[in-house]
Amino acid sequence: MKKNKKFYPILAVCLAMLCHLNLNLNVISVSAEGEENSVSDPANPDNSENPGNSENSGETSATEAPKPEELYRFEINTAGRAEIYDFIPSETYKGALEIPTQLDGCDVGYIGNAAFMNAAGITEITIPATVTDIGNSVFLGCTSLKKINVQSGSTYLSSVDGVLYADEGKFLVAYPAAKDGDTYQIPEIVDEIAPGCFGFSQNLKEMTIPAHVVYVDSWCFAYSLIEKVSIASANIDEYAFAYCDKLTGLELQSGVETISDAVFSNCPALEHVTLPDTLSTVGQYAFCATGMKEITIPANVNDISYGAFGYDQDANGNLNPISDFIISGYPGTAGQTYCTEEDAENDYKNDFVFVDLSEVPESKTESDNPENSDNPEQADGNDEIIPGEMDSEEIPEGNLEDLIGVEVKGNQFLRILLATVGGIAIILAIALVIIILKKPKHGKNRKNQDED
């Protein structure tokens, strides 16, 4: 067979074209894989040009790790220290994060309010020792956060078992939302809990806020899954326990003086609350949209704001009064005033049922109140009578016979009649017995006479 030499150049050109096409396909494939991986890359989670600080904006290639300045919005203050106000990739970042010690060559000295809010993918975070001040609700909504660390050498912040403190441990700053454990004991040195500290907690079920804690700041436990809370004496700031869907048990101990606006609003499972005698102020919407149908207002309460009790909230945020909501209290107090309070300027008027406690026996009101009983059967009305606790007015006078059958034997004439009839019956019975005993003897004598 004769070979055609003209065929070889054509074949070579075809092979070259195929190699070139295959190379281009590989490049496209690698580029696509790079783009896919860059989405989950903690260094550049959004795979986009990141402007960072307006003074440091610039383009970054897809394969180049972004500079720290490109991940934060920050400013340099007059003292030459960097202040962080926002973590730019908060919605897409995944994994652990270490906040830089410097930005633009300046030490990071301050982390601002809500700087890392809703960064739900952060699992662990480390704060540099250079930070000497921190804002409110910095990590609120970081629902995957398990641990907060502080670099050694810090003079202001500290971390104990992953929980963030400030001011030599007196200020409880942040409790990681995904931290393990269904309860947490607040150290005795703590006197204030920061805004948003326990917000969105996923595992906490029960908490006691001891007497040494003076302030529970705003949004402190908001949106958490907490179920039971006992508060000794702290003043409670606005929205502190708002939107806690599973909160069923609330104990407000003697010492609590102020409940601010919307503190327990939108807690639908909360049905019973006993307000302490030390309470003086209840803020606007304090118990709005709960499961409560009644409340007892202590006489010492002197200020109740609009919507504090007896209102639900619809999907549009509009308040609607709860029909037949009952408020118990004393005449001339804020509890009675609140029942019919109105404000023409804000277009509202309360119209709630008021129960005057001064007209109800104290023992009855206490036993009928399910809030004061740990026994469910007593709460349903099957109250246990404790010796020595019944009022003298409720104890009937008379002997034991009177207590058992006072309605039957209370008539004196009836008693005499019964006694007389009883006596006659006894005499007749005795006579009948004598007749019966003598009858057999007479029968025997009559038989002997017949035989003679």
C-alpha positions in Angstrom: 0.0 0.0 0.0 1.4 3.4 -1.0 1.6 5.9 1.8 0.3 9.4 1.1 2.8 11.8 2.6 0.4 14.8 2.3 -1.7 13.2 5.0 0.9 13.7 7.8 0.8 17.5 7.9 -3.0 17.4 8.0 -2.9 14.9 10.9 -0.4 16.9 12.8 -2.5 20.0 12.5 -5.6 18.1 13.8 -3.7 16.7 16.8 -2.4 20.2 17.7 -6.0 21.5 17.5 -7.2 18.7 19.8 -4.5 19.3 22.3 -5.2 23.0 22.4 -9.0 22.4 22.8 -8.3 19.9 25.7 -6.0 22.4 27.4 -8.7 25.0 27.3 -11.3 22.6 28.7 -9.0 21.8 31.6 -8.5 25.5 32.4 -12.2 26.0 32.4 -12.7 23.0 34.7 -10.0 24.2 37.2 -11.5 27.7 37.1 -15.0 26.3 37.9 -13.6 24.3 40.8 -11.8 27.3 42.1 -15.0 29.3 42.1 -17.0 26.5 43.8 -14.3 26.1 46.6 -14.0 29.9 47.1 -17.6 30.1 48.4 -16.8 28.0 51.5 -13.3 29.5 51.9 -13.3 31.3 55.2 -10.9 33.9 53.9 -13.2 35.0 51.2 -16.7 33.5 51.8 -18.6 35.7 49.4 -16.1 35.3 46.4 -16.6 38.9 45.5 -14.7 42.1 45.4 -14.7 43.3 49.0 -14.4 47.0 49.4 -13.6 46.8 53.1 -12.9 50.2 54.6 -13.7 52.9 52.1 -10.1 54.1 52.3 -8.7 50.7 51.6 -11.0 49.4 48.9 -9.5 47.5 46.0 -9.8 44.6 43.8 -8.8 41.1 45.0 -8.3 38.1 42.7 -10.3 35.0 43.1 -7.3 33.0 44.3 -5.7 35.7 46.6 -6.7 35.6 50.3 -8.3 39.0 51.3 -6.5 41.3 53.6 -7.9 41.8 57.1 -8.8 45.3 56.1 -11.1 43.9 53.5 -13.2 41.9 56.0 -14.1 44.8 58.3 -15.6 48.2 58.3 -13.5 50.2 60.7 -12.2 53.7 61.5 -9.1 55.0 63.0 -9.9 57.3 66.0 -8.0 60.3 67.2 -5.9 58.2 69.5 -4.6 56.2 66.5 -6.5 53.0 67.3 -8.8 51.0 65.1 -12.5 50.7 65.9 -14.4 47.8 64.3 -18.0 48.4 63.4 -19.0 45.6 61.1 -17.8 42.2 59.9 -18.5 42.3 56.2 -19.0 38.6 55.3 -21.1 37.9 58.4 -23.9 36.2 56.4 -21.6 33.7 54.6 -18.6 33.1 56.8 -18.1 29.6 58.2 -15.8 28.3 60.9 -13.4 29.9 63.4 -12.4 33.5 63.3 -9.5 35.4 64.8 -9.9 39.2 64.9 -6.7 40.9 63.8 -4.5 42.7 66.3 -4.0 45.6 63.8 -5.8 47.2 60.9 -4.0 49.6 58.7 -1.0 49.4 61.1 -3.1 50.5 64.1 -4.0 48.4 67.1 -7.6 47.3 67.3 -8.9 48.9 70.5 -12.7 48.8 70.2 -15.4 46.4 68.8 -18.6 48.3 68.2 -22.3 47.5 68.9 -23.6 44.5 67.0 -20.4 44.3 65.0 -20.8 40.5 64.4 -24.5 40.3 64.7 -26.2 37.4 62.9 -22.8 35.9 61.8 -24.5 32.5 62.2 -21.6 30.5 60.7 -18.9 31.5 63.2 -18.1 28.6 65.5 -15.3 30.1 67.6 -13.8 33.6 67.8 -10.6 35.0 69.3 -10.4 38.7 70.4 -7.0 40.4 70.5 -5.5 41.6 73.8 -5.3 45.1 72.3 -9.1 45.6 72.7 -9.9 47.8 75.7 -13.6 48.4 75.1 -16.5 46.5 73.6 -20.0 47.5 72.6 -23.5 46.0 73.1 -24.9 42.8 71.5 -21.6 42.3 69.6 -22.3 38.5 69.0 -26.1 38.5 69.1 -27.5 36.0 66.6 -24.2 34.1 66.2 -26.2 30.8 66.6 -23.2 28.5 65.9 -20.8 30.1 68.3 -19.5 27.7 70.9 -16.5 29.5 72.4 -15.1 33.0 72.8 -11.4 33.4 73.4 -9.3 36.3 74.5 -5.6 36.6 73.7 -3.3 36.5 76.8 -2.2 39.9 78.1 -5.6 41.6 77.9 -6.2 44.1 80.7 -9.9 44.5 80.1 -11.4 41.3 78.7 -11.2 37.7 79.9 -12.6 34.4 78.9 -13.7 31.7 81.4 -14.8 28.4 79.9 -15.6 30.1 76.6 -17.7 32.9 78.2 -16.7 36.5 77.8 -16.3 38.9 80.7 -15.0 42.4 81.2 -14.0 44.8 84.0 -12.2 42.2 86.1 -15.1 39.8 85.7 -17.9 42.1 87.0 -19.5 42.5 83.6 -20.8 39.4 81.9 -20.5 40.3 78.2 -21.4 37.4 76.1 -22.4 33.7 76.5 -21.9 31.7 73.3 -25.3 30.8 71.8 -24.3 27.2 70.9 -22.4 26.5 74.1 -23.2 23.1 75.6 -25.1 22.9 78.9 -28.8 23.4 79.9 -28.0 25.7 82.8 -25.3 28.2 83.8 -24.3 29.5 87.2 -23.4 33.2 87.2 -20.3 33.9 89.2 -20.7 35.9 92.4 -18.5 38.8 91.2 -20.9 39.6 88.4 -23.2 42.7 89.0 -24.4 43.3 85.4 -25.3 41.3 82.4 -24.7 43.0 79.1 -27.3 43.6 76.4 -27.8 40.5 74.2 -25.5 38.4 76.4 -27.7 35.2 76.3 -29.6 36.1 73.2 -30.5 33.2 70.8 -29.1 30.6 73.3 -29.8 27.2 71.8 -29.2 24.9 74.8 -29.9 26.8 78.0 -33.1 25.6 79.6 -33.1 27.0 83.2 -31.4 30.0 84.7 -31.2 31.7 88.1 -30.2 35.4 88.3 -28.9 35.8 91.8 -29.2 38.9 94.1 -25.7 40.2 93.4 -26.7 40.9 89.8 -28.1 44.5 89.8 -29.0 45.0 86.1 -30.2 42.7 83.4 -29.7 44.7 80.3 -31.8 44.9 77.1 -32.3 41.9 74.8 -30.3 39.9 77.3 -32.2 36.5 76.8 -34.2 37.6 73.7 -35.0 34.8 71.2 -33.4 32.2 73.5 -34.9 28.7 74.1 -34.9 29.3 77.9 -37.8 27.6 79.8 -37.5 28.6 83.4 -36.1 31.8 85.0 -35.8 32.9 88.6 -34.8 36.6 89.2 -33.8 37.6 92.7 -33.6 41.4 92.7 -32.3 42.8 89.5 -33.9 45.6 87.5 -34.8 44.3 84.1 -34.3 46.4 81.0 -36.4 46.5 77.9 -36.9 43.3 75.7 -34.7 41.4 78.1 -36.7 38.2 77.7 -38.8 39.1 74.6 -39.6 36.4 72.0 -38.7 33.5 74.3 -41.2 31.0 72.8 -40.6 28.2 75.4 -40.5 30.3 78.6 -43.1 28.7 80.9 -41.8 29.4 84.4 -41.0 32.8 85.7 -40.2 33.6 89.3 -39.8 37.3 90.3 -38.5 37.4 93.8 -38.9 40.1 96.4 -36.4 42.8 95.4 -37.4 43.3 91.8 -38.5 46.9 91.5 -38.7 47.7 87.8 -39.8 45.8 84.7 -39.1 47.9 81.7 -40.8 48.1 78.2 -41.6 44.8 76.5 -39.4 42.7 78.8 -41.6 39.6 78.5 -43.5 40.4 75.4 -44.2 37.7 72.8 -43.6 34.8 75.2 -46.7 32.8 74.3 -46.1 29.9 76.7 -46.0 32.1 79.8 -49.4 31.8 81.5 -48.8 32.6 85.2 -46.7 35.2 86.9 -46.7 36.4 90.5 -45.5 40.0 90.8 -43.5 40.8 94.0 -44.6 43.4 96.6 -41.4 45.3 95.9 -42.4 46.1 92.3 -43.1 49.7 91.6 -43.0 50.2 87.8 -44.2 48.1 84.9 -43.3 49.4 81.4 -45.2 49.6 78.1 -46.0 46.2 76.6 -44.2 44.4 79.4 -46.3 41.3 79.2 -47.9 41.8 75.8 -48.7 38.7 73.7 -48.1 36.2 76.5 -50.4 33.3 77.5 -51.7 35.1 80.6 -55.4 35.5 81.2 -55.2 37.2 84.6 -52.8 39.1 86.8 -52.7 40.3 90.4 -51.2 43.8 90.9 -49.5 44.5 94.3 -50.6 47.6 96.1 -47.0 49.1 95.9 -47.1 49.3 92.1 -47.6 53.0 91.2 -47.0 53.1 87.4 -48.3 50.7 84.7 -47.8 51.8 81.1 -50.1 51.2 78.2 -50.4 47.6 76.9 -48.5 46.1 79.9 -51.2 43.5 80.5 -54.2 42.1 78.7 -53.1 42.6 75.1 -52.2 40.2 72.2 -50.3 41.1 69.0 -51.4 40.1 65.5 -49.1 39.3 62.5 -49.0 43.0 61.5 -47.9 44.1 65.0 -51.2 45.6 66.0 -52.3 45.3 69.6 -55.7 43.8 70.4 -57.2 43.6 73.9 -57.8 40.1 75.4 -61.5 39.7 76.2 -62.4 38.9 79.8 -58.9 39.6 81.0 -59.0 39.8 84.8 -56.9 42.2 86.9 -57.0 41.7 90.7 -55.9 44.4 93.1 -56.9 47.0 95.7 -59.1 50.0 95.3 -57.4 53.3 94.5 -54.2 51.6 93.3 -52.5 51.6 89.9 -54.1 48.1 89.2 -57.6 49.5 89.4 -56.7 52.6 87.4 -55.2 50.6 84.6 -58.4 48.6 84.1 -60.2 51.7 82.7 -57.3 53.9 81.7 -57.6 55.8 78.5 -55.6 58.2 76.3 -57.4 60.1 73.6 -54.2 61.3 72.0 -52.9 57.7 71.4 -56.5 56.4 70.8 -56.8 53.7 73.4 -59.0 52.8 76.2 -58.7 49.8 78.6 -61.8 47.9 79.6 -60.7 45.0 81.9 -62.5 43.2 84.7 -61.3 44.3 88.1 -61.5 42.0 91.2 -61.3 43.9 94.5 -59.1 41.8 96.8 -60.2 43.8 99.9 -63.7 42.1 99.5 -62.3 38.6 99.1 -61.1 36.6 102.2 -57.4 36.4 102.1 -57.3 32.6 102.7 -59.6 32.1 99.7 -57.7 34.3 97.3 -54.4 32.6 98.2 -55.8 29.1 97.9 -57.7 29.9 94.7 -54.6 31.4 93.0 -52.7 28.7 91.1 -49.6 30.9 91.0 -49.1 30.3 94.7 -49.3 26.5 94.6 -46.8 24.0 93.4 -49.5 21.3 93.5 -51.5 21.0 90.3 -54.5 19.5 92.1 -54.6 22.5 94.4 -54.4 24.8 91.5 -57.6 23.1 90.1 -59.5 24.0 93.2 -58.9 20.9 95.4 -57.2 22.9 98.1 -55.6 21.2 101.1 -56.7 22.7 104.4 -53.7 23.2 106.6 -54.4 23.2 110.4 -54.0 26.6 111.9 -54.5 28.6 108.7 -58.3 28.8 108.5 -59.8 32.1 109.5 -61.9 32.0 112.7 -64.8 33.4 110.7 -64.9 30.2 108.6 -65.0 27.8 111.6 -68.6 26.9 112.7 -69.3 27.2 116.4 -70.7 24.2 118.5 -69.8 20.7 119.5 -69.0 17.8 117.3 -72.7 16.7 117.0 -73.6 20.2 115.7 -70.8 20.1 113.1 -72.0 16.7 111.8 -75.8 17.2 111.7 -76.6 20.8 112.6 -79.3 21.0 109.9 -81.1 17.8 111.1 -81.0 18.2 114.9 -81.1 21.9 115.2 -84.7 22.1 116.2 -85.2 21.8 120.0 -88.8 20.6 119.7 -87.8 17.8 117.3 -85.3 16.6 119.9 -87.9 16.4 122.7 -90.4 14.6 120.4 -87.8 12.1 119.4 -86.9 11.5 123.0 -90.6 11.0 124.1 -91.4 8.6 121.3 -88.2 6.6 122.1 -89.2 6.3 125.7 -92.7 5.0 124.9 -91.3 2.5 122.5 -89.0 1.1 125.2 -91.9 0.7 127.7 -94.0 -1.1 125.1 -91.2 -3.4 124.3 -90.7 -4.4 127.9 -94.4 -5.1 128.4 -94.5 -7.3 125.3 -91.5 -9.3 126.6 -93.3 -9.9 130.0 -96.5 -11.1 128.2 -94.6 -13.5 126.0 -92.7 -15.0 129.0 -95.9 -15.6 131.0 -98.0 -17.1 128.1 -96.5 -20.7 128.1 -97.3 -21.2 131.9 -101.0 -20.4 131.5 -101.3 -22.8 128.5 -99.9 -25.7 130.7 -102.5 -25.2 133.6 -105.3 -25.2 131.1 -104.2 -28.5 129.8 -104.1 -30.1 133.3 -107.7 -29.0 133.9 -109.0 -30.6 130.8 -107.4 -34.0 131.8 -109.2 -33.9 135.2 
